[in-house]
Amino acid sequence: MMKNILLISASPRVGGNSDLLCDELAKGIVSNGNTYEKMNLAKMNIKPCLACNVCQGNGGNCIQKDDMSKIIEAYKRVDAVVFVTPLYFFNINAQLKIIMDRTYCEYQYGNEYVKFSFHKTAFIATCGRDSEVSFDTAIRGYKEYIKCLHDVTDVGMVLATSVLNKGDVVESKFMKEAYELGKKL
């Protein structure tokens, strides 16, 4: 059965290292007979959560009218989601954090969990440093986030070190890792 996977590229640098890994992962997805849709957050208008809690009393509907509705709609129809981000100061970037925060309106209201259609996630992150320890905070944030999403399991990660300049990832082992992760989804 064909699966549809959502790729959320949080890189503000289109064609940058994390975006290139996202594209390589997509090749792995397609090679396995599946489909994907990619949303590049740099090209979207998504505002941060206002913490107004209106959504908690109106059935989970956010009062902000922006491109987050496209992501929520995708969450309700895809089989898996891959979160792709560069690290900024040892953590996921602001673009991805906004997405996580904005799922609050759908995540829980009236003490009931809303189930998205996906049950698998994966994580790709890049950084300029040469140590995987640099990813500890980002990994912890990602894992805690998916705990909040009912019945969702992480199926793998690609943690690309020493890829600071645009294109550094092209000749690295991380491209193959991303491709293989795509096949696994």
Secondary structure, DSSP 4 states (H G I P E B T S, - for coil): ---EEEEEE--SSTTSHHHHHHHHHHHHHHHTT-EEEEEEGGGS--PPP----GGGTTTS--S--STHHHHHHHHTT-SEEEEEEEEETTEE-HHHHHHHHHTHHHHEETTEEPPPS--EEEEEEE-SSS-GGGGHHHHHHHHHHHHHSTT-EEEEEEEE-S--STTTTTTSHHHHHHHHHHHH-
